[in-house]
Amino acid sequence: MIEKAIKALKEGKIILVYDADDREGETDMVIASEFIKPEHIRRMRKDAGGLICTAIHPEIANRLGIPYMVDIYEAAKERYRVLEELYPNDIPYDEKSSFSITINHRKTFTGITDKDRALTIKKLTELVKEGRFNNFGKEFRSPGHVILLRATEGLVKKRRGHTEMTVALAELCNLTPITTICEMLGDDGLALSKNEAKRYAEKHNLVFIEGEELINYYLERK
């Protein structure tokens, strides 16, 4: 099934990735960011309903100089005491949050429309692919409406979140290792069950894979 997921991502299609029963227990819609279009953003917000984020390989994050959000809290906590109180040291399913900064491309208007968010994500991927890392601040502004996630060094060898899993999958595809992801929620407001996510995949002819399979496949090759 991983081979089917790799083929689908290379073709610019959305796939579904479930993490694990003993983690978040969530399925994310995933697309390789270099193929992002407004219709993908629209589908994620309408059919998935969670938070649309863009996950970045740690090597890319280092070259861009993008920190974890908690690093910003740490640096600013002496001036803004509330940031120390807000530190996310009690995440029930993980040790550390992958959240980083938020951005808009400077050619966007509000940044929130499907068109604007797709443009920001597409332009970020193009900048990375072309190696124009020094232009990051010239082409983008922060805060914005595209939420960046910084994958952990070592990817799934160190952390097994959707951030690391999907970036690892993009790496396996030999694509720019930046992915755009969104959690799938049910009509009850809770995470869409694995069975419901599988039914959605079957109905819409999408590839569904589980985290354990993805992780094992990656570790066998890395």
ZATOR-373395 format. One record per residue (C-alpha): x, y, z; residue number from 1; residue in one letter; chain. Coordinates in steps of 0.5 Angstrom, whole numbers, plus 2048, in hexadecimal, padded with zeros to 3 digits. Each point is the difference from the previous one (the first is absolute). Example, Ala and Ser with C-alpha at 12.3 -4.5 7.8 and 13.67 -1.06 7.14 Angstrom:
residues 2
SITE,X,Y,Z,num,residuo,cadena
SITE,819,7F7,810,1,a,A
SITE,802,807,7FE,2,s,A
END
This chain:
residues 222
SITE,X,Y,Z,num,residuo,cadena
SITE,800,800,800,1,m,A
SITE,806,805,801,2,i,A
SITE,802,7FF,7F9,3,e,A
SITE,7F9,802,7FE,4,k,A
SITE,800,806,805,5,a,A
SITE,807,802,7FD,6,i,A
SITE,7FD,800,7F9,7,k,A
SITE,7FA,804,802,8,a,A
SITE,804,805,803,9,l,A
SITE,805,801,7FA,10,k,A
SITE,7FA,801,7FC,11,e,A
SITE,7FE,806,804,12,g,A
SITE,7FA,7FC,803,13,k,A
SITE,7FD,800,807,14,i,A
SITE,801,7FA,805,15,i,A
SITE,7FE,7FE,807,16,l,A
SITE,805,7FF,805,17,v,A
SITE,7FE,7FD,807,18,y,A
SITE,805,800,806,19,d,A
SITE,7FE,7FB,805,20,a,A
SITE,7FB,7FE,805,21,d,A
SITE,805,801,806,22,d,A
SITE,801,807,7FD,23,r,A
SITE,7FC,806,7FE,24,e,A
SITE,7FB,7FB,7FC,25,g,A
SITE,7FF,804,7FB,26,e,A
SITE,800,800,7F8,27,t,A
SITE,803,806,7FC,28,d,A
SITE,7FF,802,7F9,29,m,A
SITE,807,801,7FD,30,v,A
SITE,803,803,7F9,31,i,A
SITE,807,801,7FE,32,a,A
SITE,800,808,801,33,s,A
SITE,803,801,7F9,34,e,A
SITE,7FA,7FE,7FD,35,f,A
SITE,7FB,804,804,36,i,A
SITE,7FA,803,7FD,37,k,A
SITE,7FA,804,803,38,p,A
SITE,7FC,7FA,7FF,39,e,A
SITE,804,7FC,804,40,h,A
SITE,800,806,806,41,i,A
SITE,7F8,800,7FF,42,r,A
SITE,7FF,7F8,800,43,r,A
SITE,804,800,807,44,m,A
SITE,7FC,805,803,45,r,A
SITE,7FA,7FD,7FE,46,k,A
SITE,801,7F9,800,47,d,A
SITE,805,7FF,805,48,a,A
SITE,7FF,806,805,49,g,A
SITE,806,800,804,50,g,A
SITE,806,805,800,51,l,A
SITE,803,801,7F9,52,i,A
SITE,808,800,802,53,c,A
SITE,806,7FF,7FB,54,t,A
SITE,805,7FC,803,55,a,A
SITE,808,801,7FE,56,i,A
SITE,806,7FC,800,57,h,A
SITE,804,801,806,58,p,A
SITE,806,802,7FB,59,e,A
SITE,7FC,805,7FD,60,i,A
SITE,7FD,803,806,61,a,A
SITE,808,801,802,62,n,A
SITE,802,803,7FA,63,r,A
SITE,7FA,805,800,64,l,A
SITE,801,801,807,65,g,A
SITE,7F9,7FE,803,66,i,A
SITE,800,7FF,807,67,p,A
SITE,7FB,7FC,804,68,y,A
SITE,7FA,804,803,69,m,A
SITE,803,7FE,807,70,v,A
SITE,807,803,7FE,71,d,A
SITE,7FC,806,7FF,72,i,A
SITE,7FD,800,807,73,y,A
SITE,806,7FE,803,74,e,A
SITE,804,806,7FD,75,a,A
SITE,7FA,805,802,76,a,A
SITE,7FE,7FD,807,77,k,A
SITE,804,805,804,78,e,A
SITE,7FC,806,7FD,79,r,A
SITE,7FA,7FC,7FF,80,y,A
SITE,7FF,7FC,806,81,r,A
SITE,7F9,7FD,7FE,82,v,A
SITE,804,7FC,7FB,83,l,A
SITE,804,7FC,805,84,e,A
SITE,7F9,7FE,803,85,e,A
SITE,7FD,7FE,7F9,86,l,A
SITE,806,7FB,7FF,87,y,A
SITE,7FD,7FA,7FD,88,p,A
SITE,803,7FB,805,89,n,A
SITE,7FA,7FC,801,90,d,A
SITE,7FE,7FD,7F9,91,i,A
SITE,7FD,7FA,801,92,p,A
SITE,802,7FC,7FA,93,y,A
SITE,807,803,7FF,94,d,A
SITE,806,803,803,95,e,A
SITE,801,806,7FB,96,k,A
SITE,7FC,805,7FC,97,s,A
SITE,802,800,7F8,98,s,A
SITE,7FD,807,7FF,99,f,A
SITE,804,805,7FD,100,s,A
SITE,7FE,807,7FE,101,i,A
SITE,7FB,803,7FB,102,t,A
SITE,801,803,7F9,103,i,A
SITE,7FD,803,7FB,104,n,A
SITE,803,802,7F9,105,h,A
SITE,801,807,7FF,106,r,A
SITE,7FB,800,7F9,107,k,A
SITE,7FA,7FD,804,108,t,A
SITE,7FB,805,803,109,f,A
SITE,7FD,7FD,806,110,t,A
SITE,803,7FA,800,111,g,A
SITE,7FA,7FB,802,112,i,A
SITE,7FD,7FF,7F9,113,t,A
SITE,801,7F9,7FD,114,d,A
SITE,804,804,7FA,115,k,A
SITE,804,804,805,116,d,A
SITE,802,7FA,804,117,r,A
SITE,801,7FC,7FA,118,a,A
SITE,805,805,7FE,119,l,A
SITE,804,801,806,120,t,A
SITE,801,7F8,800,121,i,A
SITE,802,800,7F9,122,k,A
SITE,805,806,800,123,k,A
SITE,803,7FD,807,124,l,A
SITE,801,7F9,7FC,125,t,A
SITE,803,804,7FA,126,e,A
SITE,804,804,804,127,l,A
SITE,803,7FA,803,128,v,A
SITE,801,7FC,7FA,129,k,A
SITE,804,805,7FD,130,e,A
SITE,804,801,806,131,g,A
SITE,7FE,807,801,132,r,A
SITE,800,800,807,133,f,A
SITE,803,807,801,134,n,A
SITE,7FA,803,7FD,135,n,A
SITE,7FB,7FD,805,136,f,A
SITE,7FF,806,804,137,g,A
SITE,800,804,7FA,138,k,A
SITE,7FA,7FC,7FD,139,e,A
SITE,7FC,7FE,806,140,f,A
SITE,7FD,804,806,141,r,A
SITE,7FF,7FD,807,142,s,A
SITE,7FB,7FF,803,143,p,A
SITE,7FB,7FE,7FB,144,g,A
SITE,7FB,7FA,7FE,145,h,A
SITE,805,7FA,7FE,146,v,A
SITE,802,7FD,807,147,i,A
SITE,807,7FD,7FF,148,l,A
SITE,801,7F9,804,149,l,A
SITE,808,7FF,801,150,r,A
SITE,801,7F8,7FF,151,a,A
SITE,805,7FD,806,152,t,A
SITE,807,7FF,7FE,153,e,A
SITE,800,7F8,7FE,154,g,A
SITE,7F9,800,7FE,155,l,A
SITE,7FC,7FA,802,156,v,A
SITE,807,7FD,803,157,k,A
SITE,7FE,805,806,158,k,A
SITE,7F9,803,7FF,159,r,A
SITE,7FA,7FC,7FD,160,r,A
SITE,7FB,806,7FF,161,g,A
SITE,7FD,801,7F9,162,h,A
SITE,805,806,7FF,163,t,A
SITE,806,7FB,800,164,e,A
SITE,7FC,7FA,7FD,165,m,A
SITE,7FE,805,7FA,166,t,A
SITE,806,803,7FF,167,v,A
SITE,804,7F9,800,168,a,A
SITE,7FB,7FE,7FB,169,l,A
SITE,801,806,7FB,170,a,A
SITE,808,7FE,801,171,e,A
SITE,7FE,7F9,7FE,172,l,A
SITE,7FD,803,7FA,173,c,A
SITE,806,804,7FE,174,n,A
SITE,7FC,806,800,175,l,A
SITE,801,807,804,176,t,A
SITE,7FF,7FD,807,177,p,A
SITE,7FB,805,802,178,i,A
SITE,7F8,7FE,801,179,t,A
SITE,7FA,803,801,180,t,A
SITE,7FB,7FC,805,181,i,A
SITE,7FA,801,803,182,c,A
SITE,7FC,7FC,806,183,e,A
SITE,7FA,7FC,7FE,184,m,A
SITE,7FA,802,805,185,l,A
SITE,7F9,7FD,800,186,g,A
SITE,7F9,803,801,187,d,A
SITE,801,7FF,807,188,d,A
SITE,806,804,801,189,g,A
SITE,804,7FB,801,190,l,A
SITE,806,7FD,7FC,191,a,A
SITE,7FD,7FC,7FB,192,l,A
SITE,800,7F8,801,193,s,A
SITE,805,7FC,7FD,194,k,A
SITE,7FB,7FC,7FD,195,n,A
SITE,7FC,806,7FD,196,e,A
SITE,807,803,7FD,197,a,A
SITE,800,7F9,7FD,198,k,A
SITE,7F9,801,7FD,199,r,A
SITE,802,807,7FE,200,y,A
SITE,806,7FE,7FC,201,a,A
SITE,7FC,7FA,7FD,202,e,A
SITE,7FA,805,7FD,203,k,A
SITE,805,805,7FE,204,h,A
SITE,805,7FB,7FD,205,n,A
SITE,806,802,804,206,l,A
SITE,806,7FD,803,207,v,A
SITE,7FF,7FE,808,208,f,A
SITE,807,7FE,804,209,i,A
SITE,801,7FF,807,210,e,A
SITE,806,803,804,211,g,A
SITE,803,7F9,802,212,e,A
SITE,801,7FE,7F9,213,e,A
SITE,803,807,7FD,214,l,A
SITE,805,800,806,215,i,A
SITE,802,7F9,7FF,216,n,A
SITE,801,801,7F8,217,y,A
SITE,804,806,802,218,y,A
SITE,804,7FD,805,219,l,A
SITE,802,7FA,7FC,220,e,A
SITE,803,805,7FA,221,r,A
SITE,803,805,805,222,k,A
END
